[in-house]
Amino acid sequence: MKETPLQVLLVEDNAGDVRLLREMFSKERRDSFQLTHLLRMSEAETHLAKGGVDIVLLDLGLPDGHGLDTVRRAHAAAPEVPVIVLTGLDDEALAAEAMNAGAQDYLIKGQIENRALPRALRYAVERHRMQTETDLIRTNQMQFKDEFLSHVSHELRSPLTAVRQFVTILLDGLAGELKPDQREYLEIVLRNVKQLHSMINDLFEVSGVQAGKLKIELHCTSVSDAIGYAVNTLQGAAAAKGISLSSNIERILPSVCADPARLRQILVILVDNAIKFTPQNGTVTIQARTFEEDPDFLLLEVADSGCGIDPDMTERIFERLFQASNPAAADHNGLGLGLFICKDLVTRQGGKIWAHSAPGQGSIFSVTFPIFSLPKLLAPAFSEERQIERPITLVVTEIGSQTGWLSNEVRADQCRGVRELLRGSLYSDQDILFPKMDSAGPAELYIIVAITDGVGGAAICKRIRKQLDSSESLRQAGLTHTTSYRSLDPILRNPNQSMQDWLETVATQIQELMNNEISSRQVRNG
Amino acid sequence: MASRKILIVDDNADIRLGMHLRLKANQYETFFAADAFAGVAEARKHRPDLIILDLGLPAGDGFTVMERLKQIPFLAVIPVIVVSARDGLGNQKRAYEAGAKAFLQKPVNDAELLAVIRQALGEPARTKSPTLHDQGSV
């Protein structure tokens, strides 16, 4: 059988070593190996990038490359080509590290037996090929599994919609009055349908988690809103078990840099879990405060008086498909995906999640989120060089009532709606929404900073006005709004200034402008 | 006032019936279409006040329906609410860009659907619906 010669690239600067290796190759059949020899790493990189090399024999002490760095560079130039490291007798530890850095094998100079070299080369190539194949199969399998999960959860939703629809139609008496028993049984159906729905959502989410596809959009996000949402959503479930669900938060809580929908989701998963694992008449408390250990972060805690977790398990519970073998929760089998999803979401928003517990003494789940900072939020929007020259627009939207300023009662509810509207109307990469919710004084004031790109401040204003004008809830609450804008001069970057410094200058200037705006309105509004 | 007309475009007959029952109980008149082609044809025929549109449909999809409605001036003005089992992230954005008034994910909560319909029709919100059980979300 005629073989294609194996293309070997030898990168070695020591003439003696090269001669020895050449001699070894010369004893092999001519059609089995073809040797190319280069002296420098830079030459090797160029050669590798051209392709056609089957294996690299790499010295770790080249004139223009040292140690593990050479291995990494070879890999970077041709990730698909296996590398065998050549090393001196006293360097075996380094060789082992090179293997960790991705080398297939190592040969110790002066100890290479005649026949060992071709064998080592052939093995390395073969091993590498098998590994690549296995990796590819695994990737394909993962992808198939994710697509399958996504497809299945989608297909399950349709029939579930019909079930849910008709159960509620019956419960609402649209097909005639129900007897008390019938009502009770249908309510059981509905409860289970809802549970099934949430499992399907978990399946769908987890397929996204695995593929790293979950979309996260960071905003300046109010934590008290998210807590309010979680408490509202799960109050019913808690009450059904006689569990007291309450929140205890610092009065002035900084906003965090997080995706509001994801933050709500995380809290709902944690509170839902707490309720599941807490017996009748227990308590579940949500707390939020600035994190003592790192004041750049906000700490959220969900504490329960439930069955607790074995201390050995407090890390494992965040693994995929982990199910506590707890009899108290036996009737609440989920898929074991909730905490796994939580961990992924928290980590991807720059936070941490952990659990503290002892069996029988309840558990505390802690989550941290980075506290909102304007520079952090601005950075990506300004990061493209082209955007530097563009004007920046400051849009101010103020909500008030015809008779005076908002009473506290209408404020919370109505302004939440307004906030949602504004978010909806600003679905654009060019806009950065900065709602200054916590310090807005008697009127709610929203400030939006936009880097305009064809869309001027007037256009953004118009869009917001339109959105607010069509708000039924705003009209019903007797609220009015004013929206104004100002275009700011481009803040040019000094050639000596680093990108980071410049971004901070821009962010600080915007922050100052907004502070001025807020204080001038507070004076005006009394 | 004559009841407002709503066209339901969904290929699942059970879901069409379910929506019909719910909407009828809230004094809306309903019409149906089971595919993208019929969706446009029925809209032309009945000139509804609002369209509830599924995305996964035979003979095209919800997006083709919206596209075709756009090309016919008297249909282009009808508010469209997309109700789909498809994943919300990309499709929601695409639906809004295609001109949808709202995007709801199946299984849809009837309270939410009715609220969105009222908003799209410019009707005053009701604090309490006479017939609503499915208030909570999961």
Interface residues (C-beta under 8 A of the other chain):
Chain A: S150 H154 E155 R157 S158 L160 T161 A162 V163 R164 Q165 F166 T168 I169 L171 D172 G173 L174 A175 L190 V193 K194 Q195 H197 S198 N201 F204 K215 T233 G236 Y427 E472 S473 Q476
Chain B: N12 D14 I15 G18 M19 L21 R22 A25 A85 R86 D87 L89 K93 Y96 Q105 K106 P107 V108 D110 Q119 P124 A125 T131 L132 H133 D134 G136 S137 V138
